[in-house]
């Protein structure tokens, strides 16, 4: 699945595509506007990309301190100077190509 297909699925589907990773499912729900579903999924992912998604979600929530903790666990720099849209796209594109 490429970025365009993934993005289109957000507006055309009621559930995330079955074949995508948990990280992408969390990002899908986040973009759909369901932070709680996204966060529930992110909490279950115990690996660096899951921590990166978790950090992004706490930025969306406005909890910058908690986001910083998750960026650290992900080994990623804090993205507080980047727009949420830019970061969502960066993470999504990275996960779709890995």
C-alpha positions as CSV (number, residue, x, y, z in Angstrom):
1,X,0.0,0.0,0.0
2,X,1.4,3.4,-0.9
3,X,0.8,6.8,0.8
4,X,-2.0,7.8,-1.5
5,X,-3.9,4.6,-1.1
6,X,-3.5,4.7,2.7
7,X,-4.7,8.4,2.8
8,X,-7.7,7.6,0.6
9,X,-8.7,4.7,2.9
10,X,-9.2,7.1,5.7
11,X,-12.0,8.9,4.0
12,X,-13.5,5.8,2.2
13,X,-13.4,3.0,4.9
14,X,-14.9,2.6,8.3
15,X,-12.1,0.4,9.6
16,X,-8.3,0.5,8.8
17,X,-7.2,-1.9,6.1
18,X,-6.6,-5.4,7.6
19,X,-3.1,-5.8,6.1
20,X,-1.5,-2.7,7.8
21,X,0.7,-2.8,10.9
22,X,-0.5,-1.7,14.3
23,X,1.5,1.5,14.0
24,X,-0.3,2.4,10.8
25,X,-3.6,1.4,12.3
26,X,-3.0,3.9,15.1
27,X,-2.0,6.6,12.6
28,X,-5.1,5.8,10.5
29,X,-7.4,6.2,13.5
30,X,-5.6,9.4,14.5
31,X,-6.2,10.9,11.1
32,X,-9.8,9.8,11.2
33,X,-10.1,11.9,14.4
34,X,-10.4,9.0,16.8
35,X,-7.5,9.7,19.2
36,X,-8.7,7.2,21.8
37,X,-8.7,4.3,19.4
38,X,-5.3,5.4,18.1
39,X,-3.9,5.7,21.6
40,X,-5.3,2.3,22.7
41,X,-3.5,0.7,19.8
42,X,-0.2,2.6,20.4
43,X,-0.1,1.6,24.1
44,X,0.1,-2.0,23.0
45,X,3.1,-1.6,20.6
46,X,6.4,-2.3,22.4
47,X,9.0,-1.2,19.8
48,X,10.6,2.1,18.7
49,X,8.1,2.8,15.9
50,X,5.3,2.3,18.3
51,X,6.9,4.8,20.7
52,X,7.2,7.3,17.8
53,X,3.5,7.0,17.0
54,X,2.8,7.3,20.8
55,X,4.8,10.5,21.0
56,X,2.9,11.9,18.0
57,X,-0.4,11.1,19.7
58,X,0.6,12.9,22.9
59,X,1.5,15.9,20.8
60,X,-2.0,15.8,19.3
61,X,-3.3,15.6,22.8
62,X,-1.2,18.6,23.8
63,X,0.8,16.7,26.4
64,X,4.3,17.8,25.3
65,X,6.0,16.4,28.4
66,X,4.6,12.9,27.8
67,X,5.4,13.2,24.1
68,X,9.0,13.9,25.0
69,X,9.2,10.7,27.1
70,X,7.9,8.7,24.1
71,X,10.3,10.5,21.6
72,X,13.1,9.4,23.9
73,X,11.9,5.8,24.0
74,X,11.7,5.9,20.1
75,X,15.2,7.4,19.8
76,X,13.7,10.3,17.8
77,X,14.2,14.0,18.3
78,X,11.2,15.9,19.6
79,X,9.1,17.3,16.8
80,X,7.5,20.2,18.7
81,X,8.6,22.7,16.0
82,X,7.0,20.7,13.2
83,X,3.3,20.8,12.3
84,X,1.2,17.8,13.4
85,X,0.3,17.3,9.7
86,X,3.9,17.2,8.7
87,X,4.8,14.7,11.4
88,X,1.9,12.5,10.7
89,X,2.9,12.3,7.0
90,X,6.6,11.7,7.9
91,X,5.8,8.8,10.2
92,X,3.2,7.3,7.8
93,X,5.5,7.5,4.8
94,X,8.4,6.0,6.8
95,X,6.2,3.1,8.1
96,X,4.7,2.4,4.7
97,X,8.2,2.0,3.2
98,X,9.7,-0.1,5.9
